[in-house]
Amino acid sequence: SYADAYIKSGHSQAAVSAVRAGLLKSPNNPDLWVGLGNALVVHSDGQMSPAAQFAFEKAATLSPNHPGPPFFLGLGLAQAGKMDDAGQVWRGLLSRAPDGAPWKADLEARLAEIGQTQIAKTEGAAKP
């Protein structure tokens, strides 16, 4: 897509503009909303802005069973250093993954990479 080409060439603002133009024609396209979120994260030097988070959440609302929106939301959160939030999003996606989903192993590896394979940090902790 044009947005991907702009991102790869370092023109993140042009990527955001290209995706926004596509959304004017197809406002209910979850892939475009994911693209907007990705372009916004790149444009903010890897930070998860409120606008990027909104774009990923809008994509998830439009296509609740599509793995892309929560995957990229989690990726943006992880890149922003929000490992607990990323882990929560990715564990939720993993719990809904259909048997044999080709992306499950990659998602499990990413969870391990960010130290978020556990269900909750406080589970199993004894309280005095």
N, C-alpha and C positions, 0 to 999 in steps of 0.2 A: 504494500500500500504506500501511498505518498507519505503518510505519517511516519511509517517505519524508515523510509528513505531519508526523510528530514532528520529523524532522531539519529540515525547512523552517521549523518554528515554534520551533526552538531548544531542543527537548527531547530531546537526544541520549540521555540515560539511558533515557527512555521508549522510544525507537527500539530501543535494544539489547534492552530487555526484551520488546518486541513480537516482534522477530526470534527471540529465544531461545524464546519461547512457540511460535512456528511450527515451530522445529526440534524441539521435543518431539514434535510430531505428524508431522513429515516430516524425520527426521534425515539423509536421503540426498538432499535437494533442494539442488543446487549453487547455485541462485539465492538461496536463503535464506542459504547460507554467505557468498556475495558480499555480500548485504545486511548480514549481521552484521559482516563486515570493514569495509564502508563506514561503518556506524553507529559502530563502535569507533574508526575513524580520526577521524570528526567529534567524537566524545566526548572524544578526547584532543587536541583543538585541532589537528588535521591531522598528528599524529605517528603513525608506524607502530609500534604496540605489538606485542609478541610475540603477543598474543591475536588482533589483527587479521591479522597475517601468517599465523598458523595457520589462521584462517577462510578466507583466500584460497587457501592451499595445499590445504586440505580440499576446497574447491570444485573446484580443478583436478584433484585426485585422483578425485573423483566424476565429473567430466565433462572428460576430458583434451583433447577437441577443441573445447570451448566457448571462444570468445575472451574472454568476460567475466572469468573469474578472473585470468588473467595481465594483462589490461588494467588492472583495478582494483588489483591488487598493484603493478604498475609505477606507477600514478598515486599510490598511497599512499606508495611509496618516494620518488617525485619530490617530493611535497609535504613529505616529511620531510627533503629536501635530499640524499638518497642517489641522486644522478644516475647514477653508474656502475652501481649495482645496478638502478635503474629501466631504464636503457638495455639492460642484459643481458637482463632479463625481456622487454622490448618487442621487442628484436631477435630473441629466440627465438620470440616470437609471430609476428612478421613472416615469419620463415623457414618457419613452418608454415602460413601463410595460404593458403587456396585461391585459385586464379586468379579474379579478378573479385570478391573479397570487398569489400563496400561500405565497410568500415571501414579498409581498407589505407591510403588517402590520409591519413586523420585520424591514424593511428598514425605514419606517416612524418613528418607535420608535427609531431607531439608529440616524436618523436625529435630532429628538427632543433631544436625549441624548447629542449630541454635539452642540446643539444650532444653528442648520443650517436648520430650517424648512422654513425660509423665502426665497423668490426667489432671492433677492439681498439686500445686506445691505443698499445700497444707494437709493433703490426704495422708493418713497413716502416721502423722506426727503425734506423738504422745504429749498430752498436756499435763503439766504438774498439778 
